[in-house]
């Protein structure tokens, strides 16, 4: 019975703490977000194929943000959301203060582990 809990813990940390928190903060720090570039390219291609469909794609992409936040909350609760925020700040600080940024990311991972165990 321990395996599903460990899989949930690993998923929460990889997808939400590292992916949603840390990487988004890092992309803001370097002022380049490959997800935005890819999303805009797909929207332009869809607009070329069918006028207006690219805008719909961008709206649907934007609507995925609240879904991601809700999913993070259901998996990790308030502590999980806090872990994501700490990882986000760590990602933003990675270029200016690497030691403090890595400490924040480590703390976020530990908080994510605690949050996943609390929300079994």
QUIKALIN-V878065 format. One record per residue. N is the residue number from 0. RES is the residue in one letter. BURIAL is b if it has 24 or more other ideal C-beta (glycine too) atoms within 12 Angstrom, else e. Layout:
N_RES_BURIAL + N_RES_BURIAL
This chain:
0_X_e + 1_X_e + 2_X_e + 3_X_e + 4_X_e + 5_X_e + 6_X_e + 7_X_b + 8_X_b + 9_X_e + 10_X_e + 11_X_b + 12_X_b + 13_X_e + 14_X_b + 15_X_b + 16_X_b + 17_X_b + 18_X_b + 19_X_b + 20_X_b + 21_X_b + 22_X_b + 23_X_b + 24_X_b + 25_X_b + 26_X_e + 27_X_e + 28_X_e + 29_X_e + 30_X_e + 31_X_e + 32_X_e + 33_X_e + 34_X_e + 35_X_e + 36_X_e + 37_X_e + 38_X_e + 39_X_e + 40_X_e + 41_X_e + 42_X_b + 43_X_e + 44_X_e + 45_X_e + 46_X_e + 47_X_e + 48_X_e + 49_X_e + 50_X_e + 51_X_e + 52_X_e + 53_X_e + 54_X_e + 55_X_e + 56_X_b + 57_X_e + 58_X_e + 59_X_e + 60_X_e + 61_X_e + 62_X_e + 63_X_e + 64_X_e + 65_X_e + 66_X_e + 67_X_e + 68_X_e + 69_X_e + 70_X_b + 71_X_b + 72_X_e + 73_X_e + 74_X_b + 75_X_b + 76_X_b + 77_X_e + 78_X_b + 79_X_b + 80_X_b + 81_X_b + 82_X_b + 83_X_b + 84_X_b + 85_X_b + 86_X_b + 87_X_b + 88_X_b + 89_X_b + 90_X_b + 91_X_b + 92_X_b + 93_X_b + 94_X_e + 95_X_e + 96_X_e + 97_X_e + 98_X_e + 99_X_e + 100_X_b + 101_X_e + 102_X_e + 103_X_b + 104_X_b + 105_X_e + 106_X_b + 107_X_b + 108_X_b + 109_X_e + 110_X_b + 111_X_b + 112_X_b + 113_X_b + 114_X_b + 115_X_b + 116_X_e + 117_X_e + 118_X_b + 119_X_e
